[in-house]
Amino acid sequence: MKVNGKNYRTIWMEDSTVKMIEQTLLPFEFKIIECNTYSETCDAIRTMMVRGAGAIGAAAAFAMAQAFMQAPPTEREAFVLKARKEIEGTRPTAQNLFYAVNRVFNVGANSLDEAIAEAQRISDEDVEASQAIGKFGNELIYDGMGILTHCNAGWLAFVDYGTALSPIYTAHHEGKKVMIYVDETRPRSQGARLTAWELHNEGVPHAIIPDNAAAYFMWIGKIKMVIVGADRIAANGDVANKIGTFGKALAAKALGIPFYVAAPSSTFDENCPSGRDIPIEFRSPSEVHYQSGPDKRGVQHTIRVCSPTSEAMNPAFDVTPAEYITGIITEKGIILPNAEEIKKLLA
Ligand code: MRU
């Protein structure tokens, strides 16, 4: 997608260097950072300089390829095994991370060139899948529609185009008038910071709403459809996504509003029988206690926003049971969230 008229991917690899948009600085500063070793790429994933299912997957693929490049010939096997563990330990919920590491690890055992090519392939496939999701999801959007989205499942969360936002971009480019309701998505505010920035860059009409306002906008008839992304989809169609997603699905179901999940096949995990088996990441309570941002002069501050003596709990994701989901928009078409359809998709 374009930033200041120039085309960017969220993350890419040149020789042995992984380059990415530093997402913790957005929307206030646009900066490309470089990770020269697999450990530096791991740090970028852990600290969320790169985040979002597909972008994490690409970062993990590149990190695994970097590990093969760095491995000393005499202890290659032990080195890449240790690296694999380290990469897989960065974030536990996004299935794309495990999917990507596995693919690069398997081919890398035979050839370094193949490991690098496989990582690049994973990144390219992510772009193609996102584009196809945009095409299928666009069919659900009519002129004048109000759509709610949660967190950021736009191009920043993937290598390009995104999932939940990809149908919206396609509809907008076709000239359909849409209005996007953007959940702010506390505590890290991916909606308010990233989705809003993306939509602004593309000229898509939108408004940031407080996390607790979505049911109201559904009830007064402004929101006609919900589209969210996914971090992992279990074999029975239960979906792990950013914390707060389940609440939106409950409200949508109660009010008869379609609730769609957009995700590529690489996000499905056949080894997780149900949502209860998906590991949910708990992040630092400090993300709840403190907020950061620039003042009017652009000077960055971190301020405490709640009682100084209270503990906080910070689950990063929740699970929406399949029965609350209308359909899943994939790169192969829109499917129902059930075991049969998922098996067919992955066959
Ligand atoms: O914690 P994050 O920002 O890496 O979370 C991932 C997400 O952006 C969301 O859960 C998103 O809706 C699905 S991933 C495209």
Residues whose N, C-alpha, C, O or C-beta is under 5 A from the ligand:
A	BS01	MRU	R51 G52 A53 H150 C151 N152 A153 A157 Q190 G229 A230 D231 N241 K242
